[in-house]
Amino acid sequence: MSEKEELIKDIKELISVDGKEAIDINPNYLEYFQLDELISIKEKLLSRKSKIKETTLLFLDEIYEKTKEE
């Protein structure tokens, strides 16, 4: 598997909600995107996923604190 194909595979997994959901990406992207662009896309997705987890944890902590007070 080429590095581009591996990056496309990683990007599909990051886009998927549960990691198992089938995500289709046009195989022509292997031709269209350069390696550095695919790396950038993957890094942005990782960053967004991390921020979502952080926000979710803060939200859950806030809910927990409110229920503790009651």
Buried (B, 14 or more C-beta within 10 A) or exposed (E): EEEBEEBBEBBBBBBEEEEEEEEEEEEEBBEEBEEEEBBEBBEEBEEEEEEEEEEEEEEEEEEEEEEEEE
